[in-house]
Amino acid sequence: MSGFALLASTGPSEEDAGGLDRALARARGLGMVEIARNAVCVLLVEPGCSYARRACGEGEAFFFGDAFERKDAVPTRLSGIASLLGGLWGDFCSIALRTWPEPQVEIAPALFGTARVFVFEPASNERLYASSLDIGLALAEEKPAIDVEELGAFLTRSTFPRRRSCLSGIAQILPGTFDTCSLQGQRTTTWWNPWSFTPQRSGQVARGEPEALRRVIMDCVAQTARGSHPLLELSGGFDSSVLAHCLAEAGTDFEAVTLVSSAADGDERLYARIAAEAAGACLAEIAMRVEDIDVARPPAVRTVQPGPHILAQHMDSLVEAVAADLGCDSFISGGGGDNVFFATFSVVPIVDLWRCRRSPAAAWRAVRDVAAITGAGQIEVASRAIYRSWWRDRAPRWEPEIDFLARALRNVQDIEHPWLADVDMTRPGTARHVRSLIGILPCLEGYARGRQGRLKFPLLSGPIVEHCLGMPTWEWIGGGRDRAYSRRAFGGFMPSALLARRQKGALDGMFAQLFSAYRTAIRDHLLGGYLAAQGLVDAQAIEHYFAAQVILTDKQYYRLIELAGYETWCRAWA
C-alpha cells in the first residue's frame, strides 16, 4: 500500500510560514510524487503507492487501503467526503480535494482498522497529514518530545482514544471524524456515530434473524481476504473459529497459527485443532517461552503513545516469523470480536430489557441468563439489576487505572469523545456496548505485522458493527450464553465443541511466570527510568510491592508489567 503525505495551508501564518515548503522539498527528496493539488494543499505519495480515485462533487477523492462498496448504502444529502464514506466500508484512509464552495481538503482515517492519519503542525496555519508516523517524522523538522501531561492522562486511561498524542505537536484524527482544511481554518466533523444504529435511535427493536448476521460476517470476511494468502491467528475461541469457518466457506487459501503459552490456561491447542480441521486448514503450533522475552526490548514500531504490552509484542514477533516461513502476505485476527458481539458479565442487559418491555417474566429470564454466564446466584443478580436500574449516569463510566501511579494523577478528568457527545443513558447496556467499541480503537496499532495494512480485523467491519449495534443487548445473553446472538448465527455450521465452549483461554499464568522470572529487572526498569524521574509513578508503592514477596494472585503484577512496557516506550523517545 505504501503511504501518503498531505501538506495543507489554513491561512496566512503569523510565524515562519516556510514549514510546508521545506516539508515539500524533503518529500520530493525522499522520492515522493505529487498526485494532486488545489489552492489549499498538495497531496504526495511514496513510490509504488496504490490508491483509488473517484469524483467527489466539484473535486476528486483518493482512497488508500481496502475500500469496499456497501450493498446496503442509502442515498444521503451529505456532500464532500461524508457522502462517499457512507457508501463504503473497510480499512482505508480517504482524502477529498474540493473547489466548491471554496478550495478545501477533507481527510479521514479508517473507521475501525489500522489505517490512521497523523497530524503535524509546522506553524499556526499549516498542517502536515501523514498516513504513517515514519513519513510524518521524515518530513517534520524536529524530533518530538514526550508530552508529559498527555502521558499522565494516558496512564490513567490507556484504552481511551484521544486526538492529542503523547508526543508534543502530533495528533491523530479520531475514527469516525474527518478534518477539513481551507483558507478559513481547520475544523473537525463527526461523520459516523454508533448511536445512529442503536435500537432506541434507529426505531427498530431488532435487525433480522441471526442468519442475517451470518451473511454479513461471511461477506465481510470474504472481501477482506480476497486476493491474499493470509495467516489466521486461531486460538480456537469463538471469534477466531468463526473466521476460520468463513474463510473456508469463501474458498480462501489460508494458513493458521496458534500460540501456546507455557502455562496451562493459555494452551488452547485442542480447540484450535478442531477449528482448523473443520476448516481444512494447516495449523502451526508455536510455543511461547518466558526465557525468550526481553522485558526492556525497544518497541518494534514507533507509535505516538505506549503500545502493546511486553507479551503482546513477543507474540507479534512469533506470528510474523510464522507468516514469513509459510509465505503469507497478510494476517487475519479475531480482535474486537468481544467488543462487537458484546461479551458482557454485567447486569445492564437486564436493565435495558426492563426499561424497554416492563415484563417481569422476560426480566426474570434475563436474570437467569446472567446468573448462568457469571456463576452468581439469581437473587444476587436480581438485586444488582434492581440497584443498577435506579442508578442514572450522565455518560458511560470509564474507570481510571490508578494502581502505582503518582497521587497527582489520581484526580482523573472527565472523558471527552465525539461518540459520547450525544450519549443516551436510558439504556445502560447499549451505552456499555458503545463504550466497548471506543475502547478497542487504541488496541489495533503498534504491531510490526500491521505495517502496510497487513493486519486485518474483519469482525470490526462497518456492516458487522452496525448490525450488532442494532440488536437489543439482552439478545447477547440469551440462553445463558455470552455472545448468544452470534452463536445462534453460526449454530449448525461449526463444530458443536466450539459453539458450546464456555471458557476462554487466558495469559494470566504466563504473565505470572514472566513477572517471577524478571522480577528484579522489572523493578529496576521502573524505579530507574523516565516515569519515576517525571513523578508519574508512585515509587514508594512499587518498592513496597516488590519488597512484600507477594503471592501472585492479586493481578497487580500485570499492572507492573504493563507500566514496564510504557517505560520502555518513554525511553525510546526521551
C-alpha positions in Angstrom: 0.0 0.0 0.0 2.8 2.5 0.9 1.8 5.9 2.2 0.9 9.5 1.6 1.6 13.0 2.9 -0.8 15.9 2.6 0.6 19.5 3.1 -2.2 21.9 3.8 -2.4 25.7 4.5 -5.2 27.1 6.6 -4.5 30.8 6.1 -1.6 33.3 6.5 0.7 32.4 9.4 2.0 34.8 11.9 5.0 32.6 12.4 7.6 31.3 9.9 5.3 30.2 7.0 8.0 28.1 5.3 7.4 24.9 7.1 5.3 23.4 4.4 7.7 24.5 1.7 10.6 22.7 3.5 8.4 19.7 4.1 7.5 19.6 0.4 11.2 19.8 -0.6 12.0 16.9 1.8 9.2 14.9 0.4 10.5 15.3 -3.1 14.0 14.5 -1.9 12.6 11.2 -0.5 11.2 10.3 -3.9 7.5 11.1 -3.1 5.4 12.0 -6.1 2.7 14.7 -6.3 -0.6 13.4 -7.5 -3.0 16.3 -6.8 -3.2 19.8 -5.5 -5.5 22.8 -5.2 -5.3 26.3 -3.7 -5.1 24.8 -0.2 -3.0 21.6 -0.3 -0.6 19.3 -2.1 -1.0 15.5 -2.0 2.0 13.3 -2.4 2.6 9.5 -2.3 5.5 7.2 -1.9 6.8 5.4 -5.0 4.6 2.3 -5.7 1.8 3.6 -3.5 -1.6 2.2 -4.7 -4.8 4.2 -4.4 -8.3 4.5 -5.9 -9.5 7.8 -7.4 -13.1 8.9 -8.0 -15.1 12.1 -8.5 -16.4 13.9 -5.4 -18.7 16.8 -6.2 -16.6 19.7 -7.5 -13.4 17.8 -7.0 -12.0 14.3 -6.5 -11.3 11.8 -3.8 -8.5 9.4 -3.1 -8.7 6.2 -1.1 -5.6 4.5 0.4 -6.2 0.9 1.6 -9.1 -1.6 1.3 -12.3 0.3 0.5 -15.4 -1.9 -0.4 -18.8 -0.8 -1.7 -21.6 -1.2 0.6 -24.6 -3.3 -0.6 -27.0 -1.6 1.8 -25.9 2.0 1.1 -28.7 4.5 1.2 -28.9 7.9 -0.5 -27.6 10.8 1.5 -27.9 14.6 1.4 -24.3 14.9 2.7 -21.7 16.4 0.5 -18.0 16.0 0.1 -16.2 13.1 1.7 -19.1 12.3 4.0 -21.3 11.5 1.0 -18.7 8.8 -0.1 -17.8 7.4 3.3 -21.4 6.3 4.0 -21.3 4.0 0.9 -18.0 2.3 1.7 -16.5 0.1 4.4 -13.1 -1.3 5.0 -9.7 -0.3 6.4 -8.7 2.8 4.4 -7.9 6.5 4.6 -9.7 8.9 2.4 -8.8 12.4 1.1 -11.1 14.7 -0.9 -9.8 17.8 -2.7 -12.7 20.2 -3.4 -13.1 23.5 -5.2 -16.7 24.3 -4.0 -18.0 26.1 -2.0 -14.4 27.1 -1.5 -11.0 25.4 -2.0 -10.6 22.9 0.7 -9.4 19.4 1.6 -11.0 16.7 3.8 -9.1 13.9 5.4 -10.5 10.8 7.2 -8.9 7.7 8.8 -10.4 4.2 8.9 -13.5 3.8 11.0 -12.2 0.6 12.6 -8.8 -0.6 11.5 -5.2 0.2 11.2 -5.3 2.9 8.6 -4.5 6.1 10.6 -3.8 9.7 9.9 -1.2 11.6 11.9 -1.3 15.4 12.1 1.7 17.7 12.5 1.6 21.5 12.8 4.7 23.2 11.4 3.2 26.6 12.0 -0.1 28.1 13.3 -1.8 27.9 10.0 0.0 24.9 8.4 -0.9 21.3 8.7 1.0 18.2 7.6 -1.0 15.0 7.4 0.7 11.6 7.0 -0.5 8.0 6.7 2.3 6.8 9.0 4.3 8.2 11.8 7.5 7.5 10.0 6.5 9.6 7.0 5.4 12.5 9.2 8.7 12.4 11.2 10.7 12.3 8.0 9.0 15.4 6.8 8.9 17.3 10.1 11.7 19.5 11.2 12.3 18.4 14.8 12.2 15.2 16.8 9.1 15.4 19.0 9.4 15.4 22.8 7.2 13.5 25.2 4.1 15.4 26.2 4.2 14.6 30.0 0.7 16.0 30.7 -0.8 13.8 28.0 1.3 10.8 29.0 -0.2 11.1 32.5 -3.7 11.1 31.1 -2.8 8.1 29.0 -1.5 6.2 32.1 -4.9 6.6 33.8 -7.0 5.5 30.8 -4.8 3.6 28.4 -7.6 2.3 26.3 -9.4 5.6 25.8 -8.7 7.1 22.3 -7.5 10.8 22.2 -6.8 13.1 19.3 -3.9 14.6 21.2 -1.0 12.2 21.4 1.8 11.6 24.0 4.3 13.3 21.6 4.3 17.1 21.5 3.0 18.6 18.3 1.5 15.3 16.9 -2.2 14.4 16.9 -4.3 11.7 15.3 -7.7 12.2 13.5 -10.1 10.1 15.5 -12.0 7.3 13.7 -15.5 8.4 12.7 -14.3 12.0 12.2 -12.6 13.9 9.4 -10.6 17.1 9.3 -11.4 19.9 6.8 -8.7 22.5 5.9 -9.5 25.7 4.0 -8.2 29.2 3.9 -10.7 29.9 6.7 -9.0 27.5 9.1 -9.3 23.9 10.2 -12.3 22.1 11.7 -13.2 18.5 12.7 -16.5 16.9 11.8 -18.1 13.7 13.1 -19.5 11.7 10.1 -20.2 8.3 11.9 -21.8 7.9 15.3 -22.6 4.5 16.8 -25.8 5.8 18.4 -27.4 6.2 15.0 -27.6 2.3 14.8 -28.9 1.5 18.3 -32.5 0.3 18.7 -33.6 3.5 20.5 -32.3 5.8 17.8 -32.9 3.6 14.7 -36.5 3.0 15.7 -36.0 -0.8 15.3 -36.4 -3.3 18.0 -34.2 -5.9 16.2 -32.5 -6.1 12.8 -33.4 -9.5 11.3 -32.6 -13.1 12.4 -29.2 -14.5 13.4 -28.9 -15.8 9.8 -28.7 -12.1 8.6 -25.7 -11.6 10.9 -24.1 -14.7 9.5 -24.5 -13.5 5.9 -23.0 -10.1 6.8 -20.0 -11.7 8.5 -19.4 -14.1 5.7 -19.5 -11.4 3.1 -17.1 -9.1 5.1 -14.6 -11.8 5.8 -14.6 -13.0 2.1 -14.0 -9.5 0.8 -11.3 -8.7 3.4 -9.3 -11.8 2.5 -9.9 -11.7 -1.3 -6.7 -11.9 -3.4 -4.4 -12.6 -0.4 -2.8 -15.6 1.3 -3.5 -14.8 4.9 -2.3 -16.2 8.2 -5.2 -16.7 10.5 -4.5 -16.2 14.2 -6.5 -19.1 15.5 -7.0 -19.6 19.3 -10.0 -21.9 19.0 -12.1 -19.3 20.7 -15.4 -18.4 19.2 -14.3 -15.3 17.3 -11.3 -16.8 15.6 -13.2 -20.1 14.9 -15.9 -18.0 13.1 -13.2 -16.5 10.9 -11.8 -20.0 10.1 -15.3 -21.1 9.1 -15.9 -18.0 6.9 -12.5 -18.2 5.2 -13.1 -21.9 4.3 -16.6 -21.1 3.0 -15.2 -18.3 0.9 -12.6 -20.7 -0.6 -9.7 -18.6 0.7 -6.3 -20.3 0.7 -5.1 -19.6 4.2 -2.8 -20.9 6.9 -3.5 -20.9 10.7 -1.3 -20.4 13.7 -2.0 -20.9 17.4 0.4 -19.7 20.2 0.8 -22.0 23.2 1.7 -20.3 26.4 4.0 -22.0 29.0 1.1 -22.0 31.5 -1.9 -24.3 31.2 -4.5 -21.6 30.9 -3.0 -20.4 27.6 -2.9 -23.8 25.9 -5.8 -23.9 23.5 -4.5 -26.4 21.1 -7.4 -28.8 21.5 -10.0 -26.2 20.3 -7.6 -24.7 17.7 -7.2 -28.1 16.1 -10.9 -28.7 16.0 -11.4 -25.4 14.2 -8.6 -25.9 11.8 -9.7 -29.4 10.9 -13.3 -28.3 10.3 -11.9 -25.5 8.0 -9.5 -27.8 6.2 -6.5 -25.6 7.2 -3.0 -26.4 8.3 -2.3 -25.3 11.8 1.1 -24.2 13.1 1.5 -24.6 16.9 4.1 -22.3 18.3 5.3 -22.4 21.9 5.9 -19.2 23.8 8.7 -19.3 26.3 9.3 -16.8 29.1 13.1 -17.1 28.6 12.8 -15.7 25.1 11.3 -12.4 26.2 13.3 -9.3 26.8 11.3 -7.0 29.1 13.4 -4.0 28.1 13.4 -4.5 24.4 12.5 -1.3 22.5 9.2 -1.4 20.6 9.5 -2.7 17.0 7.1 0.0 15.8 7.3 3.7 16.6 3.9 4.9 18.0 2.6 8.2 19.3 1.6 6.6 22.6 2.8 3.5 24.5 1.7 0.4 22.5 1.1 -3.3 23.2 2.4 -4.8 26.4 5.6 -6.8 26.5 4.0 -10.2 26.0 1.9 -9.0 23.1 5.0 -7.7 21.3 6.6 -11.1 21.8 3.6 -12.8 20.3 3.7 -10.3 17.4 7.2 -11.3 16.5 6.4 -15.0 16.7 3.4 -14.7 14.4 5.3 -12.5 11.9 8.1 -15.2 11.8 5.5 -17.9 11.0 4.0 -15.8 8.2 7.4 -15.4 6.6 8.0 -19.2 6.8 4.7 -20.0 5.2 4.7 -17.3 2.6 1.7 -15.5 3.9 1.2 -11.9 2.9 -1.3 -10.7 5.5 -2.7 -11.5 8.9 -6.3 -12.0 10.0 -7.2 -11.6 13.6 -10.4 -12.0 15.6 -9.5 -8.9 17.6 -12.5 -6.8 18.5 -14.9 -9.8 18.5 -15.7 -9.5 22.2 -16.5 -5.8 21.7 -18.7 -6.2 18.6 -20.5 -9.2 20.0 -20.9 -7.5 23.4 -19.4 -10.2 25.6 -20.5 -8.9 29.0 -20.8 -10.2 32.6 -22.8 -7.2 33.7 -26.5 -6.9 34.7 -27.0 -3.9 32.3 -28.8 -6.1 29.7 -31.5 -6.8 32.3 -31.9 -3.1 33.0 -32.3 -2.4 29.2 -34.9 -5.2 28.9 -36.9 -3.9 31.9 -36.9 -0.3 30.7 -38.0 -1.4 27.2 -40.6 -4.1 27.9 -41.6 -3.9 31.6 -42.2 -7.6 31.6 -41.4 -9.4 34.9 -41.3 -12.8 33.1 -38.8 -11.6 30.5 -36.7 -9.8 33.1 -36.5 -13.0 35.2 -35.4 -15.0 32.2 -32.6 -12.4 31.7 -31.7 -12.7 35.4 -31.3 -16.5 35.0 -29.2 -15.9 31.8 -26.8 -13.5 33.6 -26.5 -15.9 36.5 -25.6 -18.8 34.2 -22.9 -16.7 32.4 -21.4 -15.3 35.6 -21.9 -18.1 38.0 -23.5 -15.8 40.5 -26.7 -16.6 42.3 -30.0 -15.5 40.8 -31.0 -13.5 43.9 -27.7 -11.7 43.8 -28.0 -10.9 40.1 -31.6 -9.6 40.6 -30.5 -7.4 43.5 -27.7 -5.9 41.4 -30.1 -5.3 38.5 -32.6 -3.5 40.7 -29.9 -1.4 42.2 -28.5 -0.6 38.7 -31.9 0.3 37.4 -32.1 3.2 39.9 -28.6 4.3 39.1 -28.6 7.1 36.4 -25.3 8.1 34.8 -24.8 11.0 32.5 -22.2 9.2 30.5 -20.6 5.7 30.3 -18.2 5.1 33.1 -14.6 4.7 32.3 -12.9 3.5 35.4 -9.4 5.0 35.8 -6.3 2.8 36.1 -4.5 4.4 39.1 -2.6 1.5 40.6 1.1 2.5 41.2 0.5 6.0 39.7 1.5 9.2 41.5 -1.1 10.8 43.7 -1.3 13.8 41.3 -2.7 11.6 38.6 -5.5 10.2 40.7 -7.8 13.2 40.3 -8.9 12.0 36.9 -10.6 14.4 34.5 -13.9 13.6 32.7 -13.6 11.9 29.4 -14.5 13.5 26.1 -15.0 11.7 22.8 -17.2 12.6 19.7 -19.2 9.4 20.2 -20.0 10.4 23.8 -21.2 13.9 22.8 -24.8 12.8 22.3 -24.9 9.8 24.6 -28.2 8.1 25.5 -28.0 6.6 29.0 -31.6 5.4 29.1 -30.2 2.0 28.1 -27.0 1.5 30.1 -26.4 -1.8 28.3 -26.3 -0.1 24.9 -24.1 2.6 26.4 -21.7 -0.1 27.6 -21.7 -1.7 24.1 -20.7 1.7 22.6 -18.0 2.2 25.2 -16.5 -1.2 24.4 -16.2 -0.2 20.8 -14.5 3.0 21.7 -12.1 1.1 23.9 -10.9 -1.2 21.2 -9.7 1.6 18.9 -6.3 2.2 20.6 -5.6 -1.6 20.7 -5.3 -2.1 16.9 -2.0 -0.4 16.3 1.6 -0.8 17.4 2.2 -4.2 15.9 5.1 -5.0 13.5 2.8 -7.3 11.5 0.5 -4.4 11.0 2.8 -2.4 8.7 1.4 -1.5 5.3 -2.1 -2.5 6.3 -1.3 -6.2 6.5 -3.1 -6.9 9.8 -6.9 -7.3 9.2 -9.7 -7.3 11.8 -12.7 -8.5 9.8 -15.1 -8.6 12.8 -14.7 -4.8 13.1 -16.0 -4.2 9.6 -18.6 -1.4 9.4 -21.6 -3.6 8.3 -21.0 -6.1 11.1 -20.6 -3.4 13.8 -23.7 -1.6 12.7 -25.8 -4.8 12.6 -24.7 -5.7 16.1 -25.4 -2.3 17.5 -28.9 -2.7 16.2 -29.5 -5.7 18.4 -31.1 -5.2 21.9 -28.4 -6.0 24.5 -30.4 -8.8 26.1 -30.1 -10.8 22.8 -26.4 -11.2 23.5 -27.1 -13.1 26.8 -30.0 -15.3 25.7 -30.0 -18.9 27.0 -27.3 -18.1 29.5 -24.5 -17.8 26.9 -22.2 -14.9 26.2 -22.3 -13.6 22.7 -25.5 -15.6 22.3 -26.9 -13.9 19.2 -23.7 -14.5 17.2 -23.5 -18.1 18.5 -27.0 -18.7 17.1 -26.0 -17.2 13.8 -23.4 -20.0 13.3 -25.3 -22.8 15.0 -25.2 -25.9 12.8 -22.4 -24.5 10.7 -19.5 -25.0 13.1 -18.4 -27.9 15.4 -20.6 -28.1 18.5 -17.5 -28.2 20.7 -16.6 -24.7 19.6 -20.1 -23.3 19.9 -20.6 -24.9 23.3 -17.3 -23.7 24.8 -17.7 -21.5 27.8 -14.2 -20.8 29.0 -11.8 -18.6 27.1 -8.1 -19.1 27.1 -6.0 -16.7 29.2 -2.5 -15.5 29.6 -2.7 -14.9 33.4 -0.4 -17.8 34.1 2.3 -16.7 31.6 2.1 -13.2 33.0 2.8 -14.6 36.4 5.7 -16.6 35.1 7.0 -13.6 33.3 6.9 -11.5 36.5 8.5 -14.1 38.6 11.3 -14.6 36.1 12.1 -10.9 35.6 11.0 -9.5 38.9 14.3 -7.7 39.7 14.7 -6.5 36.1 11.1 -5.0 36.1 11.7 -3.4 39.4 14.9 -1.7 38.3 13.4 -0.8 35.0 10.6 1.1 36.6 12.4 2.7 39.5 15.3 3.9 37.5 13.5 5.2 34.5 11.6 8.1 32.9 8.3 7.6 34.6 9.8 7.7 38.1 12.0 10.7 37.1 8.9 12.6 35.9 7.0 11.8 39.1 4.3 9.9 37.2 4.5 6.7 39.2 4.4 6.1 42.9 7.9 4.8 43.5 7.2 4.0 47.2 4.2 1.8 46.3 6.3 0.0 43.7 9.1 -0.6 46.1 6.7 -1.8 48.8 5.1 -4.3 46.4 8.4 -5.8 45.3 9.6 -6.0 48.9 6.5 -7.8 50.1 7.3 -11.0 48.2 3.6 -11.3 47.4 1.8 -14.4 46.2 0.8 -13.7 42.6 -3.0 -13.7 43.0 -3.8 -10.0 43.1 -3.1 -9.3 39.4 -1.2 -6.1 40.3 1.8 -7.8 38.8 0.1 -7.4 35.5 -0.1 -3.7 36.0 3.6 -3.5 36.8 4.4 -5.4 33.6 2.2 -3.0 31.7 4.0 0.0 33.2 7.3 -1.5 32.4 6.3 -1.6 28.7 5.2 2.1 29.0 8.6 2.9 30.5 10.4 1.2 27.5 8.3 3.4 25.1 9.3 6.5 27.0 13.0 5.7 26.9 12.7 5.3 23.1 11.6 8.9 22.8 13.2 10.6 25.7 
